[in-house]
Amino acid sequence: MTPAADAAESKPLRADARRNRARVLEAAESVFAAKGTGAPTEEVARVAGVGIGTVFRHFPTKEALLEAVLFARLSRFVDEAEAAVAAESADPGGAFFTFLGSWIEMSSAKNAYFEALTAAGVTVPVAKSDIGGRLLAALGVLLSRAQAAGAVRADLVVGELIPVIIGVARAAEYAGPDAALRDRAVAILFDGLRPSAGERR
């Protein structure tokens, strides 16, 4: 994270301060999802029901707020991924494709945060966190289970999925509000990941 974000995280917070921080984060995620990352911080404060000074006490810059929202979203998604692994679904193929669809949707959303932070000259060190590794580990388990069930082509490896996910997430962004086009792009990807008729059990 940025030095400002690190400093904000390192200080122990009182219960009321923790509640205020959580409210600001929740409001920021809602505002940025509805109005884009260019929405003013004042709007975040209004939705959170706090003063602008409270927002800046927790997040000294808008970039620190964007970064915190991004990491909160990613952390939540990792938790969901690991829950999917722990659930050991009776339908491994369904679990894999559901997870992949969620990842594509999440990737489309997080790209806006990365772009806003990059434009502001902020480097987001996701690679230094454990988020990327945990996501890949969860994806690897779900992929192996789906392949063992014959739902996914056997020659696919985890590393090949990442650029595909990124590409389809970009296509989903390009589709904008056209839900049918987004769904079509994802469906084409999924069809390519399934085994051919000769490989199916």
ROKOL-272197 format. One record per residue: chain; residue number from 1; x, y, z of N, C-alpha, C in turn. Coordinates in pm, 1 decimal, decimal comma. Layout:
# ROKOL-272197
<"A" NUM <X Y Z> <X Y Z> <X Y Z>>
...
This chain:
# ROKOL-272197
<"A" 1 <83,5 -119,5 0,0> <0,0 0,0 0,0> <87,2 124,9 0,0>>
<"A" 2 <24,4 240,0 -18,7> <98,4 364,7 -15,5> <143,0 393,8 127,1>>
<"A" 3 <248,7 477,3 146,6> <291,0 511,1 282,9> <177,6 568,0 365,8>>
<"A" 4 <93,6 650,9 304,4> <-17,9 710,1 378,1> <-115,7 603,1 423,2>>
<"A" 5 <-142,5 506,5 333,1> <-235,3 399,6 368,2> <-175,2 311,2 476,4>>
<"A" 6 <-43,2 284,7 465,5> <23,4 203,6 567,1> <15,1 269,7 703,5>>
<"A" 7 <37,8 400,8 706,8> <35,2 473,8 833,1> <-102,7 468,6 894,8>>
<"A" 8 <-205,6 483,6 809,4> <-343,1 480,4 860,1> <-376,7 343,2 916,5>>
<"A" 9 <-322,9 237,0 852,0> <-352,4 101,2 897,0> <-278,0 65,7 1024,6>>
<"A" 10 <-158,9 126,9 1047,2> <-73,6 84,1 1157,9> <-119,7 136,9 1292,7>>
<"A" 11 <-200,6 241,9 1293,9> <-245,2 299,6 1419,7> <-366,8 225,0 1472,3>>
<"A" 12 <-364,9 180,6 1598,0> <-482,6 114,5 1653,6> <-599,2 212,2 1662,5>>
<"A" 13 <-717,9 164,4 1627,5> <-834,9 251,1 1624,2> <-931,3 217,5 1737,0>>
<"A" 14 <-995,7 321,3 1792,4> <-1102,5 300,1 1888,6> <-1221,7 237,7 1816,3>>
<"A" 15 <-1315,0 183,9 1894,1> <-1430,7 117,3 1835,1> <-1509,5 211,2 1745,4>>
<"A" 16 <-1530,7 335,4 1789,7> <-1608,1 428,8 1707,1> <-1532,2 466,7 1581,4>>
<"A" 17 <-1400,2 476,3 1593,7> <-1319,2 507,5 1476,0> <-1322,4 392,1 1376,2>>
<"A" 18 <-1320,2 267,6 1428,2> <-1328,7 151,5 1339,4> <-1461,9 150,4 1266,1>>
<"A" 19 <-1568,7 184,0 1337,6> <-1700,8 188,0 1273,9> <-1705,2 294,5 1165,1>>
<"A" 20 <-1649,3 411,1 1194,9> <-1647,7 518,8 1096,1> <-1566,8 478,8 972,6>>
<"A" 21 <-1453,7 415,1 995,7> <-1370,1 372,3 882,8> <-1445,6 272,7 795,6>>
<"A" 22 <-1514,1 177,2 860,1> <-1590,8 78,1 784,9> <-1703,4 143,9 705,7>>
<"A" 23 <-1768,2 244,0 766,4> <-1876,1 315,5 696,9> <-1822,4 389,9 575,6>>
<"A" 24 <-1706,8 451,2 591,5> <-1647,1 524,4 479,8> <-1611,4 428,3 366,5>>
<"A" 25 <-1551,9 315,5 400,8> <-1515,5 217,7 298,3> <-1638,4 165,3 224,6>>
<"A" 26 <-1742,4 133,7 301,4> <-1865,2 83,1 240,2> <-1927,1 188,8 148,3>>
<"A" 27 <-1929,5 312,6 195,6> <-1985,2 421,1 114,8> <-1901,0 444,5 -10,2>>
<"A" 28 <-1770,2 439,8 4,9> <-1681,5 463,0 -108,8> <-1702,5 357,3 -216,0>>
<"A" 29 <-1714,4 233,4 -174,5> <-1735,9 125,9 -272,2> <-1867,2 147,7 -346,9>>
<"A" 30 <-1970,3 186,7 -273,7> <-2101,0 211,5 -335,1> <-2095,5 330,3 -431,9>>
<"A" 31 <-2033,7 439,3 -388,5> <-2026,7 560,5 -470,7> <-1942,9 536,1 -595,8>>
<"A" 32 <-1825,4 472,8 -579,9> <-1738,9 450,5 -694,3> <-1801,4 352,3 -793,1>>
<"A" 33 <-1878,2 255,0 -741,8> <-1945,6 160,3 -831,1> <-2054,1 230,8 -911,9>>
<"A" 34 <-2124,0 323,8 -848,2> <-2235,5 392,6 -915,1> <-2189,4 506,0 -1005,5>>
<"A" 35 <-2084,8 578,8 -962,8> <-2046,3 701,3 -1033,7> <-1904,5 700,5 -1088,7>>
<"A" 36 <-1833,9 589,3 -1068,9> <-1697,5 582,4 -1118,5> <-1597,7 634,2 -1016,3>>
<"A" 37 <-1470,5 604,1 -1040,6> <-1366,4 642,6 -945,0> <-1340,3 792,8 -943,7>>
<"A" 38 <-1397,7 865,5 -1039,2> <-1382,1 1010,1 -1040,5> <-1479,1 1081,8 -948,3>>
<"A" 39 <-1569,9 1006,6 -885,0> <-1666,8 1069,4 -793,9> <-1592,9 1140,5 -680,8>>
<"A" 40 <-1643,6 1256,0 -636,2> <-1572,6 1333,4 -533,0> <-1578,0 1268,0 -395,7>>
<"A" 41 <-1475,8 1292,0 -317,9> <-1469,2 1238,5 -182,8> <-1582,7 1293,1 -96,6>>
<"A" 42 <-1626,5 1414,1 -126,1> <-1738,2 1473,4 -51,2> <-1864,7 1387,6 -63,5>>
<"A" 43 <-1883,6 1326,8 -180,0> <-1999,4 1240,1 -199,5> <-1988,8 1114,6 -113,0>>
<"A" 44 <-1866,9 1064,6 -99,1> <-1843,3 948,4 -12,3> <-1879,1 984,1 131,5>>
<"A" 45 <-1834,4 1101,9 176,6> <-1863,4 1146,2 313,3> <-2013,8 1159,6 334,1>>
<"A" 46 <-2082,7 1214,4 234,2> <-2228,8 1232,5 246,5> <-2300,3 1099,2 260,8>>
<"A" 47 <-2263,4 1002,9 175,7> <-2327,9 871,5 179,9> <-2295,0 799,2 310,2>>
<"A" 48 <-2171,6 817,5 359,4> <-2130,6 752,6 484,5> <-2193,8 818,2 606,2>>
<"A" 49 <-2242,6 941,0 590,1> <-2301,0 1013,0 702,9> <-2197,1 1066,8 798,9>>
<"A" 50 <-2078,5 1100,8 744,8> <-1971,7 1156,2 827,5> <-1921,7 1284,8 762,6>>
<"A" 51 <-1843,3 1360,2 835,3> <-1783,9 1481,4 780,0> <-1664,9 1447,8 692,8>>
<"A" 52 <-1631,2 1539,2 602,2> <-1517,5 1516,4 513,9> <-1388,3 1499,6 593,2>>
<"A" 53 <-1380,8 1566,7 709,7> <-1261,5 1552,8 793,4> <-1243,4 1410,1 842,6>>
<"A" 54 <-1353,8 1340,8 869,8> <-1346,2 1201,8 914,2> <-1289,7 1113,8 803,9>>
<"A" 55 <-1333,0 1139,4 681,1> <-1280,8 1062,3 567,6> <-1129,7 1079,3 558,3>>
<"A" 56 <-1083,6 1203,8 566,5> <-940,5 1229,0 548,1> <-856,5 1188,8 669,7>>
<"A" 57 <-918,6 1176,4 786,0> <-843,3 1123,2 900,2> <-805,1 977,9 876,0>>
<"A" 58 <-894,3 904,0 813,4> <-867,0 762,1 787,0> <-791,6 742,0 656,0>>
<"A" 59 <-820,6 827,4 557,6> <-761,4 814,0 425,0> <-713,8 952,3 381,3>>
<"A" 60 <-585,8 983,8 406,7> <-535,3 1119,9 386,1> <-549,1 1172,4 243,2>>
<"A" 61 <-557,4 1082,5 145,3> <-575,1 1123,5 5,8> <-683,0 1037,1 -57,7>>
<"A" 62 <-734,0 1084,1 -168,5> <-832,5 1003,3 -240,1> <-768,6 874,8 -289,5>>
<"A" 63 <-641,0 880,4 -326,7> <-571,8 760,4 -372,7> <-565,5 655,1 -262,2>>
<"A" 64 <-543,0 699,8 -137,6> <-540,3 605,0 -25,5> <-676,7 539,9 -7,9>>
<"A" 65 <-783,3 617,1 -30,2> <-918,7 561,9 -19,8> <-944,8 461,9 -131,5>>
<"A" 66 <-907,3 496,2 -254,2> <-925,2 404,6 -366,7> <-850,2 273,8 -343,2>>
<"A" 67 <-728,6 287,1 -292,5> <-646,6 168,5 -267,6> <-709,7 80,7 -160,0>>
<"A" 68 <-761,3 142,6 -55,2> <-824,5 66,6 52,7> <-948,7 -6,6 3,6>>
<"A" 69 <-1027,9 60,4 -80,9> <-1147,4 -4,5 -136,2> <-1107,2 -121,5 -224,8>>
<"A" 70 <-1004,9 -101,2 -306,3> <-957,8 -208,0 -394,5> <-914,9 -330,1 -314,4>>
<"A" 71 <-834,0 -308,7 -210,7> <-786,2 -421,6 -131,4> <-900,3 -487,3 -53,4>>
<"A" 72 <-997,6 -408,5 -10,4> <-1113,1 -466,3 59,5> <-1191,0 -557,8 -33,8>>
<"A" 73 <-1210,7 -513,3 -158,2> <-1280,9 -595,3 -257,0> <-1204,1 -723,3 -285,9>>
<"A" 74 <-1074,5 -709,7 -307,5> <-992,3 -826,8 -338,3> <-989,9 -925,6 -221,8>>
<"A" 75 <-979,0 -873,7 -99,8> <-975,4 -961,0 17,8> <-1106,4 -1037,4 33,0>>
<"A" 76 <-1217,6 -968,7 7,7> <-1347,8 -1033,9 14,2> <-1357,4 -1145,0 -89,7>>
<"A" 77 <-1306,3 -1116,7 -207,7> <-1313,1 -1215,3 -314,6> <-1226,9 -1337,4 -281,9>>
<"A" 78 <-1110,5 -1315,2 -223,0> <-1025,1 -1426,8 -182,0> <-1097,9 -1514,2 -80,6>>
<"A" 79 <-1164,1 -1450,5 14,7> <-1239,7 -1527,0 115,1> <-1347,4 -1612,4 48,2>>
<"A" 80 <-1416,1 -1555,1 -51,3> <-1519,6 -1629,6 -123,1> <-1458,2 -1747,0 -200,4>>
<"A" 81 <-1340,7 -1724,1 -260,2> <-1273,2 -1828,8 -335,4> <-1235,1 -1945,2 -244,3>>
<"A" 82 <-1180,2 -1912,1 -128,4> <-1139,6 -2018,1 -35,8> <-1259,9 -2091,1 23,1>>
<"A" 83 <-1371,7 -2019,3 36,1> <-1494,7 -2084,5 82,5> <-1544,6 -2182,7 -22,7>>
<"A" 84 <-1530,2 -2146,6 -151,0> <-1570,8 -2236,4 -259,1> <-1486,5 -2363,1 -258,1>>
<"A" 85 <-1357,8 -2348,1 -229,6> <-1269,7 -2465,2 -220,1> <-1309,9 -2553,0 -102,7>>
<"A" 86 <-1333,9 -2490,5 12,1> <-1367,9 -2565,7 133,3> <-1501,8 -2637,4 119,3>>
<"A" 87 <-1592,2 -2582,8 37,2> <-1725,8 -2640,6 24,5> <-1723,9 -2776,3 -44,8>>
<"A" 88 <-1622,3 -2803,8 -127,2> <-1610,8 -2930,6 -199,2> <-1743,9 -2967,7 -265,7>>
<"A" 89 <-1785,8 -2884,4 -359,1> <-1914,4 -2900,4 -426,8> <-1927,5 -3037,3 -493,3>>
<"A" 90 <-2050,7 -3087,2 -494,4> <-2079,6 -3212,2 -564,2> <-2076,5 -3192,3 -715,4>>
<"A" 91 <-2072,2 -3067,2 -759,0> <-2064,2 -3032,2 -901,4> <-1936,8 -2951,2 -923,4>>
<"A" 92 <-1821,3 -3018,9 -934,8> <-1694,2 -2945,9 -947,6> <-1688,6 -2854,3 -1069,5>>
<"A" 93 <-1749,6 -2897,3 -1178,8> <-1750,5 -2813,4 -1298,2> <-1829,5 -2685,9 -1275,1>>
<"A" 94 <-1945,5 -2699,1 -1213,0> <-2027,1 -2581,7 -1183,1> <-1956,3 -2486,9 -1089,2>>
<"A" 95 <-1887,5 -2542,7 -987,6> <-1814,5 -2460,0 -892,1> <-1702,0 -2384,3 -962,1>>
<"A" 96 <-1632,0 -2452,0 -1054,1> <-1521,5 -2387,8 -1126,0> <-1571,8 -2274,1 -1213,6>>
<"A" 97 <-1675,8 -2298,3 -1291,3> <-1724,0 -2195,7 -1383,3> <-1791,7 -2079,8 -1308,8>>
<"A" 98 <-1857,1 -2109,4 -1198,6> <-1915,0 -2002,1 -1117,1> <-1805,2 -1911,4 -1062,8>>
<"A" 99 <-1698,2 -1974,0 -1012,8> <-1585,3 -1897,4 -960,0> <-1519,8 -1814,7 -1069,9>>
<"A" 100 <-1502,8 -1875,7 -1186,1> <-1438,9 -1804,7 -1297,2> <-1523,7 -1684,3 -1340,0>>
<"A" 101 <-1654,8 -1701,4 -1345,1> <-1742,6 -1590,8 -1380,2> <-1733,7 -1477,7 -1280,4>>
<"A" 102 <-1726,1 -1513,5 -1152,4> <-1712,8 -1411,8 -1047,5> <-1579,6 -1338,6 -1060,3>>
<"A" 103 <-1474,6 -1412,6 -1093,7> <-1342,3 -1351,4 -1108,4> <-1341,7 -1252,9 -1224,8>>
<"A" 104 <-1404,7 -1289,5 -1334,9> <-1411,2 -1199,3 -1450,5> <-1486,0 -1071,6 -1413,4>>
<"A" 105 <-1596,7 -1087,7 -1342,6> <-1674,7 -970,9 -1300,8> <-1593,7 -881,6 -1206,5>>
<"A" 106 <-1525,0 -944,8 -1111,3> <-1443,4 -869,2 -1016,8> <-1327,2 -799,6 -1087,8>>
<"A" 107 <-1266,6 -868,2 -1186,0> <-1153,5 -810,2 -1258,1> <-1195,0 -686,1 -1335,2>>
<"A" 108 <-1313,8 -690,7 -1394,6> <-1363,1 -573,7 -1467,6> <-1376,7 -453,9 -1375,5>>
<"A" 109 <-1426,5 -478,5 -1254,2> <-1445,9 -368,8 -1159,1> <-1312,1 -315,6 -1107,8>>
<"A" 110 <-1219,6 -405,7 -1074,8> <-1095,1 -359,0 -1013,5> <-1006,8 -284,8 -1111,7>>
<"A" 111 <-1023,8 -311,0 -1242,5> <-941,5 -240,2 -1340,8> <-958,9 -89,4 -1330,8>>
<"A" 112 <-1080,9 -46,6 -1300,4> <-1106,0 97,7 -1288,4> <-1025,3 157,3 -1173,4>>
<"A" 113 <-1012,4 81,4 -1063,2> <-934,4 129,9 -949,3> <-786,4 136,0 -984,8>>
<"A" 114 <-735,8 30,0 -1048,4> <-595,8 29,5 -1087,0> <-563,7 146,6 -1180,5>>
<"A" 115 <-652,8 171,2 -1276,5> <-627,5 277,7 -1373,0> <-628,7 414,9 -1305,9>>
<"A" 116 <-722,1 434,6 -1213,2> <-728,6 563,3 -1143,4> <-603,3 585,4 -1058,4>>
<"A" 117 <-556,9 480,5 -992,4> <-438,4 491,9 -907,8> <-313,1 512,3 -993,1>>
<"A" 118 <-304,3 438,3 -1103,6> <-189,0 453,3 -1192,2> <-183,1 594,1 -1249,2>>
<"A" 119 <-299,5 646,8 -1286,6> <-304,3 783,4 -1341,1> <-256,2 885,1 -1239,0>>
<"A" 120 <-274,7 852,7 -1110,7> <-230,2 943,5 -1004,5> <-85,3 916,7 -963,3>>
<"A" 121 <-21,0 823,0 -1033,2> <118,6 792,7 -1003,5> <138,8 698,5 -886,7>>
<"A" 122 <33,1 625,1 -849,3> <42,6 532,0 -736,2> <58,3 390,1 -788,1>>
<"A" 123 <159,9 320,4 -739,6> <179,0 180,2 -774,5> <113,9 94,0 -667,6>>
<"A" 124 <24,0 5,2 -709,8> <-47,2 -79,8 -614,9> <24,8 -214,1 -605,2>>
<"A" 125 <88,8 -241,1 -492,1> <173,3 -359,9 -481,2> <95,6 -486,4 -444,3>>
<"A" 126 <-1,6 -525,5 -528,9> <-77,5 -647,1 -499,1> <14,8 -768,3 -489,7>>
<"A" 127 <119,6 -767,5 -572,8> <211,1 -881,7 -572,3> <280,7 -899,8 -437,9>>
<"A" 128 <292,5 -791,4 -359,0> <360,2 -800,6 -229,9> <266,2 -852,2 -121,2>>
<"A" 129 <135,8 -856,3 -152,5> <40,4 -910,2 -56,9> <23,7 -1058,1 -85,4>>
<"A" 130 <-55,9 -1126,1 -2,1> <-77,3 -1268,8 -25,7> <-201,3 -1293,2 -110,0>>
<"A" 131 <-265,5 -1186,1 -157,5> <-391,1 -1200,2 -229,7> <-374,0 -1280,2 -358,1>>
<"A" 132 <-274,7 -1242,9 -439,2> <-255,4 -1311,3 -566,5> <-228,0 -1459,4 -548,4>>
<"A" 133 <-141,5 -1492,8 -454,1> <-108,8 -1632,7 -430,2> <-228,0 -1713,9 -382,9>>
<"A" 134 <-307,2 -1654,7 -295,7> <-425,0 -1724,8 -244,1> <-528,6 -1747,7 -353,7>>
<"A" 135 <-545,9 -1648,0 -440,9> <-639,6 -1664,0 -551,9> <-595,3 -1775,4 -646,2>>
<"A" 136 <-467,4 -1775,4 -681,3> <-416,0 -1877,8 -771,2> <-428,4 -2016,8 -710,0>>
<"A" 137 <-402,7 -2026,3 -580,1> <-414,2 -2155,9 -512,7> <-558,5 -2206,7 -517,9>>
<"A" 138 <-653,8 -2118,0 -491,4> <-795,2 -2157,4 -495,1> <-834,7 -2198,0 -636,7>>
<"A" 139 <-792,5 -2118,8 -734,7> <-825,1 -2150,9 -873,5> <-766,0 -2286,2 -912,2>>
<"A" 140 <-642,6 -2313,1 -867,5> <-578,5 -2440,1 -900,1> <-655,8 -2559,9 -847,5>>
<"A" 141 <-704,6 -2549,7 -724,7> <-781,9 -2659,2 -665,7> <-912,9 -2679,8 -741,4>>
<"A" 142 <-984,6 -2570,7 -767,7> <-1112,3 -2581,4 -838,8> <-1092,7 -2635,1 -980,8>>
<"A" 143 <-984,9 -2591,9 -1045,6> <-955,7 -2641,5 -1180,3> <-927,5 -2792,2 -1177,2>>
<"A" 144 <-844,0 -2835,9 -1084,7> <-810,2 -2979,2 -1075,7> <-934,3 -3064,4 -1052,1>>
<"A" 145 <-1022,5 -3017,7 -965,2> <-1144,7 -3092,6 -937,2> <-1234,7 -3099,1 -1060,6>>
<"A" 146 <-1245,8 -2986,3 -1131,2> <-1330,5 -2983,2 -1250,6> <-1273,9 -3073,3 -1360,0>>
<"A" 147 <-1141,1 -3075,2 -1372,6> <-1078,7 -3162,8 -1471,2> <-1098,9 -3309,7 -1434,6>>
<"A" 148 <-1086,5 -3342,0 -1307,6> <-1106,9 -3480,2 -1262,8> <-1250,2 -3526,2 -1289,5>>
<"A" 149 <-1344,2 -3431,6 -1286,5> <-1485,1 -3464,1 -1312,3> <-1517,2 -3464,0 -1461,3>>
<"A" 150 <-1418,7 -3429,5 -1545,3> <-1440,7 -3427,0 -1689,1> <-1515,0 -3304,8 -1738,9>>
<"A" 151 <-1521,6 -3198,9 -1657,7> <-1596,7 -3078,8 -1695,3> <-1510,1 -2974,9 -1764,9>>
<"A" 152 <-1376,6 -2988,2 -1752,8> <-1282,9 -2891,8 -1811,0> <-1175,0 -2970,6 -1885,1>>
<"A" 153 <-1129,9 -2917,3 -1994,8> <-1028,8 -2986,1 -2075,6> <-905,5 -3018,9 -1991,7>>
<"A" 154 <-848,4 -3135,6 -2016,1> <-742,6 -3187,1 -1930,0> <-608,0 -3119,8 -1951,6>>
<"A" 155 <-588,5 -3053,2 -2065,6> <-457,1 -2995,3 -2095,4> <-441,3 -2852,5 -2044,9>>
<"A" 156 <-540,8 -2802,7 -1974,2> <-537,5 -2663,8 -1926,1> <-459,7 -2654,0 -1795,6>>
<"A" 157 <-376,1 -2550,1 -1783,3> <-304,6 -2524,6 -1658,0> <-343,0 -2385,4 -1607,3>>
<"A" 158 <-324,1 -2364,6 -1478,5> <-367,8 -2239,6 -1415,0> <-306,0 -2117,1 -1482,6>>
<"A" 159 <-176,8 -2122,8 -1512,4> <-108,7 -2007,6 -1569,6> <-168,8 -1961,2 -1701,1>>
<"A" 160 <-230,6 -2053,7 -1776,3> <-291,8 -2017,2 -1903,7> <-424,3 -1943,4 -1884,3>>
<"A" 161 <-485,1 -1962,4 -1768,5> <-615,4 -1900,6 -1743,9> <-606,0 -1750,5 -1717,2>>
<"A" 162 <-497,1 -1708,1 -1654,0> <-488,2 -1568,8 -1609,8> <-500,0 -1469,9 -1725,2>>
<"A" 163 <-417,9 -1482,1 -1833,1> <-433,5 -1385,2 -1942,7> <-569,9 -1393,2 -2009,6>>
<"A" 164 <-629,8 -1513,2 -2009,6> <-763,4 -1528,0 -2068,2> <-866,4 -1452,0 -1984,8>>
<"A" 165 <-855,9 -1466,4 -1852,4> <-947,2 -1394,9 -1762,4> <-933,8 -1244,3 -1782,0>>
<"A" 166 <-808,8 -1197,4 -1791,0> <-784,1 -1054,1 -1810,0> <-845,2 -1006,7 -1941,2>>
<"A" 167 <-825,8 -1086,7 -2047,5> <-878,6 -1048,4 -2177,7> <-1030,5 -1041,2 -2179,9>>
<"A" 168 <-1094,8 -1141,2 -2120,0> <-1241,4 -1142,1 -2119,0> <-1294,7 -1030,6 -2028,5>>
<"A" 169 <-1223,6 -1001,3 -1918,8> <-1264,7 -890,4 -1831,6> <-1259,9 -759,1 -1908,3>>
<"A" 170 <-1157,8 -741,8 -1992,5> <-1147,5 -620,8 -2074,7> <-1262,2 -616,2 -2176,0>>
<"A" 171 <-1295,3 -732,3 -2231,8> <-1406,3 -737,9 -2327,1> <-1537,0 -700,5 -2258,1>>
<"A" 172 <-1552,0 -744,7 -2133,3> <-1672,9 -711,3 -2057,3> <-1680,3 -561,1 -2032,3>>
<"A" 173 <-1565,4 -498,8 -2005,5> <-1562,9 -353,1 -1989,2> <-1602,8 -283,1 -2118,7>>
<"A" 174 <-1551,3 -333,2 -2229,5> <-1582,2 -274,3 -2359,6> <-1731,8 -283,3 -2389,5>>
<"A" 175 <-1794,6 -392,9 -2345,8> <-1937,3 -411,7 -2370,3> <-2021,7 -310,2 -2295,7>>
<"A" 176 <-1966,6 -254,9 -2186,7> <-2039,4 -153,1 -2110,1> <-2171,8 -206,1 -2058,5>>
<"A" 177 <-2278,7 -132,4 -2082,0> <-2408,4 -174,8 -2028,8> <-2474,5 -286,7 -2108,3>>
<"A" 178 <-2411,3 -331,6 -2217,7> <-2470,1 -436,7 -2301,0> <-2448,6 -572,7 -2234,2>>
<"A" 179 <-2543,2 -612,2 -2149,3> <-2529,5 -736,0 -2072,9> <-2523,2 -857,8 -2163,8>>
<"A" 180 <-2598,7 -855,4 -2274,5> <-2600,5 -969,4 -2366,0> <-2462,5 -991,5 -2427,5>>
<"A" 181 <-2393,6 -882,5 -2462,6> <-2260,2 -893,9 -2521,0> <-2160,8 -945,0 -2418,0>>
<"A" 182 <-2171,2 -896,2 -2294,4> <-2082,3 -945,1 -2188,3> <-2102,5 -1095,0 -2166,6>>
<"A" 183 <-2228,1 -1135,4 -2156,8> <-2258,2 -1276,4 -2133,2> <-2209,3 -1363,8 -2248,8>>
<"A" 184 <-2219,5 -1310,6 -2370,4> <-2173,4 -1386,1 -2488,3> <-2022,3 -1406,2 -2482,7>>
<"A" 185 <-1949,1 -1302,8 -2443,7> <-1803,3 -1313,9 -2434,8> <-1763,7 -1419,9 -2332,1>>
<"A" 186 <-1831,5 -1420,6 -2218,3> <-1801,8 -1519,1 -2114,3> <-1840,2 -1659,3 -2161,1>>
<"A" 187 <-1952,5 -1671,6 -2229,6> <-1997,9 -1802,6 -2278,0> <-1898,6 -1860,9 -2378,0>>
<"A" 188 <-1843,1 -1775,0 -2465,0> <-1743,8 -1821,5 -2562,2> <-1620,0 -1873,1 -2490,1>>
<"A" 189 <-1576,7 -1800,4 -2386,8> <-1462,0 -1846,0 -2307,4> <-1490,8 -1981,5 -2245,0>>
<"A" 190 <-1605,1 -1994,6 -2181,0> <-1637,9 -2118,6 -2112,1> <-1643,4 -2236,5 -2209,6>>
<"A" 191 <-1699,2 -2214,0 -2327,7> <-1705,5 -2321,0 -2427,0> <-1565,4 -2367,9 -2465,5>>
<"A" 192 <-1471,8 -2273,2 -2472,3> <-1335,0 -2309,1 -2507,5> <-1262,2 -2385,9 -2398,6>>
<"A" 193 <-1309,4 -2373,8 -2275,0> <-1245,2 -2442,4 -2163,5> <-1300,2 -2583,5 -2142,9>>
<"A" 194 <-1416,0 -2609,9 -2199,7> <-1476,0 -2743,2 -2182,2> <-1408,5 -2843,0 -2275,2>>
<"A" 195 <-1408,7 -2970,8 -2237,9> <-1347,7 -3072,7 -2324,5> <-1425,9 -3087,5 -2454,2>>
<"A" 196 <-1356,9 -3131,0 -2559,1> <-1424,2 -3156,3 -2686,5> <-1513,8 -3278,5 -2672,5>>
<"A" 197 <-1598,5 -3299,4 -2771,6> <-1692,4 -3412,5 -2765,4> <-1618,9 -3544,6 -2747,6>>
<"A" 198 <-1502,2 -3557,4 -2811,3> <-1426,2 -3682,1 -2800,7> <-1363,6 -3703,6 -2664,4>>
<"A" 199 <-1341,0 -3595,4 -2591,3> <-1277,6 -3605,6 -2459,5> <-1377,9 -3628,1 -2348,2>>
<"A" 200 <-1505,7 -3594,2 -2373,7> <-1604,7 -3601,3 -2266,6> <-1631,6 -3743,7 -2226,3>>
<"A" 201 <-1655,8 -3759,4 -2095,7> <-1681,4 -3892,1 -2043,4> <-1827,3 -3929,0 -2058,0>>
